[in-house]
Amino acid sequence: MKLNPVFLVHHSGNETVIVPTDSAVFSGIIRGNKTLGEIADLLQTDRTKSEIVETLLSRYDAPRETIEKDVDNIVEQLRSVGAIL
């Protein structure tokens, strides 16, 4: 999976904002925390869920189940607005 290139990612402190360009069907704004930003950054290139989870596990001291749940929730949100190819 990969972030749809018609969505732009912006980081400001601990907040991440993902906005669609004119060619996107979705016309809202997605706001989230640093975790959303990290996952969105990883999705700039084609990645599997497993690759994303493993990368986040190497960066954070958090249980695998927590990271997997966060990845699932964020991917589902992004997928629901067409932000993931």
MDTraj code that builds the backbone (N, CA, C; nanometers):
import mdtraj as md
import numpy as np

residues = "MET LYS LEU ASN PRO VAL PHE LEU VAL HIS HIS SER GLY ASN GLU THR VAL ILE VAL PRO THR ASP SER ALA VAL PHE SER GLY ILE ILE ARG GLY ASN LYS THR LEU GLY GLU ILE ALA ASP LEU LEU GLN THR ASP ARG THR LYS SER GLU ILE VAL GLU THR LEU LEU SER ARG TYR ASP ALA PRO ARG GLU THR ILE GLU LYS ASP VAL ASP ASN ILE VAL GLU GLN LEU ARG SER VAL GLY ALA ILE LEU".split()
xyz = np.array([
    [0.0845, -0.1177, 0.0000],
    [0.0000, 0.0000, 0.0000],
    [0.0883, 0.1229, 0.0000],
    [0.0304, 0.2304, -0.0515],
    [0.1069, 0.3538, -0.0677],
    [0.0120, 0.4726, -0.0573],
    [0.0623, 0.5841, -0.0058],
    [-0.0180, 0.7048, 0.0033],
    [-0.0475, 0.7569, -0.1371],
    [-0.1731, 0.7879, -0.1607],
    [-0.2151, 0.8431, -0.2887],
    [-0.1453, 0.9779, -0.3081],
    [-0.0772, 0.9985, -0.4204],
    [-0.0012, 1.1223, -0.4389],
    [-0.0871, 1.2487, -0.4478],
    [-0.2183, 1.2365, -0.4564],
    [-0.3030, 1.3562, -0.4577],
    [-0.3287, 1.4083, -0.3160],
    [-0.2687, 1.3429, -0.2153],
    [-0.2774, 1.3876, -0.0763],
    [-0.1409, 1.4373, -0.0313],
    [-0.1389, 1.5521, 0.0317],
    [-0.0149, 1.6114, 0.0807],
    [-0.0098, 1.6015, 0.2324],
    [0.1088, 1.5743, 0.2849],
    [0.1295, 1.5595, 0.4287],
    [0.2080, 1.6793, 0.4795],
    [0.1587, 1.7386, 0.5884],
    [0.2270, 1.8526, 0.6507],
    [0.2433, 1.8241, 0.8002],
    [0.3644, 1.8467, 0.8503],
    [0.3934, 1.8279, 0.9925],
    [0.4131, 1.9638, 1.0580],
    [0.3543, 1.9796, 1.1750],
    [0.3730, 2.1021, 1.2521],
    [0.3802, 2.0625, 1.3992],
    [0.5022, 2.0591, 1.4521],
    [0.5195, 2.0121, 1.5899],
    [0.4792, 1.8664, 1.6007],
    [0.3892, 1.8366, 1.6932],
    [0.3418, 1.6991, 1.7120],
    [0.2145, 1.6705, 1.6340],
    [0.1705, 1.7650, 1.5505],
    [0.0478, 1.7459, 1.4735],
    [0.0807, 1.7210, 1.3270],
    [0.0014, 1.6353, 1.2653],
    [0.0135, 1.6068, 1.1232],
    [-0.1197, 1.6398, 1.0575],
    [-0.1110, 1.7019, 0.9413],
    [-0.2302, 1.7332, 0.8637],
    [-0.2111, 1.6738, 0.7249],
    [-0.3121, 1.6023, 0.6777],
    [-0.3100, 1.5464, 0.5431],
    [-0.4239, 1.6126, 0.4667],
    [-0.3895, 1.6752, 0.3552],
    [-0.4891, 1.7482, 0.2767],
    [-0.4891, 1.6977, 0.1333],
    [-0.6068, 1.6936, 0.0737],
    [-0.6160, 1.6517, -0.0661],
    [-0.5895, 1.7686, -0.1599],
    [-0.5415, 1.7384, -0.2784],
    [-0.5294, 1.8395, -0.3822],
    [-0.6608, 1.8440, -0.4594],
    [-0.6677, 1.9290, -0.5579],
    [-0.7916, 1.9451, -0.6357],
    [-0.8372, 1.8175, -0.7034],
    [-0.7457, 1.7289, -0.7369],
    [-0.7829, 1.6087, -0.8105],
    [-0.8343, 1.4959, -0.7212],
    [-0.8343, 1.5131, -0.5907],
    [-0.8845, 1.4100, -0.4994],
    [-1.0368, 1.4182, -0.4899],
    [-1.0988, 1.3048, -0.4663],
    [-1.2440, 1.2999, -0.4475],
    [-1.2798, 1.3538, -0.3094],
    [-1.2005, 1.3217, -0.2094],
    [-1.2223, 1.3662, -0.0718],
    [-1.1891, 1.5148, -0.0617],
    [-1.2715, 1.5910, 0.0116],
    [-1.2478, 1.7347, 0.0193],
    [-1.2288, 1.7858, 0.1623],
    [-1.1976, 1.6969, 0.2554],
    [-1.1770, 1.7386, 0.3939],
    [-1.0303, 1.7446, 0.4304],
    [-1.0060, 1.7553, 0.5593],
    [-0.8709, 1.7571, 0.6132],
    [-0.8596, 1.6463, 0.7164],
    [-0.7494, 1.5750, 0.7141],
    [-0.7239, 1.4712, 0.8145],
    [-0.6194, 1.5264, 0.9100],
    [-0.6553, 1.5315, 1.0378],
    [-0.5611, 1.5793, 1.1397],
    [-0.5299, 1.4658, 1.2349],
    [-0.4056, 1.4613, 1.2774],
    [-0.3666, 1.3575, 1.3703],
    [-0.2361, 1.3906, 1.4396],
    [-0.1912, 1.2942, 1.5148],
    [-0.0706, 1.3124, 1.5952],
    [0.0536, 1.2678, 1.5187],
    [0.1621, 1.2587, 1.5913],
    [0.2911, 1.2193, 1.5336],
    [0.2850, 1.0786, 1.4732],
    [0.2051, 0.9903, 1.5315],
    [0.1931, 0.8543, 1.4785],
    [0.1349, 0.8569, 1.3371],
    [0.0309, 0.9367, 1.3170],
    [-0.0246, 0.9524, 1.1822],
    [0.0842, 1.0012, 1.0873],
    [0.1622, 1.0976, 1.1317],
    [0.2688, 1.1517, 1.0486],
    [0.3735, 1.0490, 1.0121],
    [0.4127, 0.9694, 1.1087],
    [0.5142, 0.8663, 1.0816],
    [0.4617, 0.7638, 0.9813],
    [0.3378, 0.7220, 1.0007],
    [0.2796, 0.6228, 0.9093],
    [0.2635, 0.6836, 0.7701],
    [0.2161, 0.8075, 0.7626],
    [0.2013, 0.8742, 0.6327],
    [0.3367, 0.8876, 0.5632],
    [0.4401, 0.9202, 0.6386],
    [0.5743, 0.9301, 0.5803],
    [0.6212, 0.7944, 0.5268],
    [0.5968, 0.6898, 0.6024],
    [0.6359, 0.5560, 0.5581],
    [0.5596, 0.5156, 0.4317],
    [0.4365, 0.5642, 0.4193],
    [0.3544, 0.5297, 0.3034],
    [0.3879, 0.6114, 0.1784],
    [0.4897, 0.6946, 0.1860],
    [0.5343, 0.7662, 0.0664],
    [0.5918, 0.6679, -0.0357],
    [0.6393, 0.5534, 0.0149],
    [0.6818, 0.4447, -0.0730],
    [0.5963, 0.3232, -0.0401],
    [0.5849, 0.2335, -0.1337],
    [0.4996, 0.1163, -0.1175],
    [0.5482, 0.0302, -0.0003],
    [0.4607, 0.0079, 0.0971],
    [0.4940, -0.0700, 0.2174],
    [0.3797, -0.1635, 0.2526],
    [0.4157, -0.2715, 0.3195],
    [0.3139, -0.3596, 0.3756],
    [0.2858, -0.3163, 0.5194],
    [0.1754, -0.3629, 0.5727],
    [0.1434, -0.3347, 0.7126],
    [0.2561, -0.3861, 0.8019],
    [0.3053, -0.5045, 0.7724],
    [0.4114, -0.5647, 0.8514],
    [0.5375, -0.4781, 0.8517],
    [0.5733, -0.4221, 0.7372],
    [0.6911, -0.3355, 0.7296],
    [0.6725, -0.2096, 0.8136],
    [0.5530, -0.1534, 0.8102],
    [0.5243, -0.0336, 0.8901],
    [0.5330, -0.0667, 1.0383],
    [0.4717, -0.1761, 1.0791],
    [0.4739, -0.2172, 1.2195],
    [0.6168, -0.2400, 1.2656],
    [0.6957, -0.3116, 1.1883],
    [0.8343, -0.3402, 1.2266],
    [0.9166, -0.2115, 1.2391],
    [0.8958, -0.1183, 1.1481],
    [0.9678, 0.0094, 1.1556],
    [0.9307, 0.0841, 1.2830],
    [0.8022, 0.0917, 1.3140],
    [0.7580, 0.1621, 1.4346],
    [0.8047, 0.0910, 1.5611],
    [0.8091, -0.0417, 1.5590],
    [0.8600, -0.1165, 1.6747],
    [1.0069, -0.0841, 1.7005],
    [1.0823, -0.0601, 1.5940],
    [1.2239, -0.0284, 1.6114],
    [1.2447, 0.1142, 1.6642],
    [1.1440, 0.1987, 1.6487],
    [1.1549, 0.3387, 1.6921],
    [1.0956, 0.3656, 1.8300],
    [0.9987, 0.2849, 1.8693],
    [0.9256, 0.3133, 1.9929],
    [0.9243, 0.1937, 2.0863],
    [0.9211, 0.2232, 2.2137],
    [0.9094, 0.1204, 2.3160],
    [0.7613, 0.1038, 2.3492],
    [0.6920, 0.0338, 2.2615],
    [0.5482, 0.0107, 2.2785],
    [0.5187, -0.1339, 2.2421],
    [0.4147, -0.1906, 2.3011],
    [0.3795, -0.3294, 2.2677],
    [0.3375, -0.3426, 2.1206],
    [0.3722, -0.4553, 2.0608],
    [0.3357, -0.4835, 1.9220],
    [0.1854, -0.4657, 1.8997],
    [0.1051, -0.5132, 1.9914],
    [-0.0405, -0.5057, 1.9757],
    [-0.0875, -0.3607, 1.9656],
    [-0.0275, -0.2730, 2.0436],
    [-0.0642, -0.1315, 2.0408],
    [-0.0280, -0.0696, 1.9071],
    [0.0911, -0.0982, 1.8600],
    [0.1358, -0.0444, 1.7316],
    [0.0504, -0.0999, 1.6183],
    [0.0220, -0.2286, 1.6201],
    [-0.0617, -0.2882, 1.5154],
    [-0.2001, -0.2246, 1.5136],
    [-0.2562, -0.2008, 1.6306],
    [-0.3885, -0.1382, 1.6397],
    [-0.3840, 0.0039, 1.5839],
    [-0.2804, 0.0800, 1.6192],
    [-0.2655, 0.2161, 1.5674],
    [-0.2524, 0.2157, 1.4149],
    [-0.1696, 0.1267, 1.3630],
    [-0.1513, 0.1175, 1.2179],
    [-0.2838, 0.0810, 1.1509],
    [-0.3540, -0.0177, 1.2047],
    [-0.4828, -0.0575, 1.1479],
    [-0.5813, 0.0590, 1.1452],
    [-0.5905, 0.1321, 1.2555],
    [-0.6849, 0.2438, 1.2639],
    [-0.6505, 0.3543, 1.1645],
    [-0.5237, 0.3878, 1.1559],
    [-0.4823, 0.4957, 1.0658],
    [-0.4982, 0.4536, 0.9200],
    [-0.4583, 0.3327, 0.8878],
    [-0.4719, 0.2847, 0.7505],
    [-0.6198, 0.2807, 0.7111],
    [-0.7055, 0.2354, 0.7995],
    [-0.8497, 0.2316, 0.7708],
    [-0.9035, 0.3718, 0.7455],
    [-0.8624, 0.4679, 0.8285],
    [-0.9072, 0.6060, 0.8102],
    [-0.8595, 0.6603, 0.6756],
    [-0.7333, 0.6390, 0.6438],
    [-0.6791, 0.6875, 0.5168],
    [-0.7443, 0.6179, 0.3976],
    [-0.7660, 0.4891, 0.4097],
    [-0.8293, 0.4132, 0.3027],
    [-0.9728, 0.4604, 0.2778],
    [-1.0435, 0.4948, 0.3851],
    [-1.1850, 0.5347, 0.3726],
    [-1.2033, 0.6651, 0.2953],
    [-1.0995, 0.7471, 0.2865],
    [-1.1091, 0.8727, 0.2112],
    [-1.0320, 0.8674, 0.0795],
    [-0.9816, 0.7505, 0.0452],
    [-0.9099, 0.7355, -0.0808],
    [-0.7653, 0.7804, -0.0771],
    [-0.7088, 0.7897, 0.0427],
    [-0.5711, 0.8373, 0.0548],
    [-0.4682, 0.7258, 0.0407],
    [-0.5136, 0.6018, 0.0286],
    [-0.4212, 0.4890, 0.0107],
    [-0.4536, 0.4177, -0.1197],
    [-0.3480, 0.3909, -0.1940],
    [-0.3629, 0.3160, -0.3209],
    [-0.3458, 0.1689, -0.2949],
])
top = md.Topology()
chain = top.add_chain()
for i, resn in enumerate(residues, 1):
    res = top.add_residue(resn, chain, resSeq=i)
    for name in ("N", "CA", "C"):
        top.add_atom(name, md.element.get_by_symbol(name[0]), res)
traj = md.Trajectory(xyz[None], top)
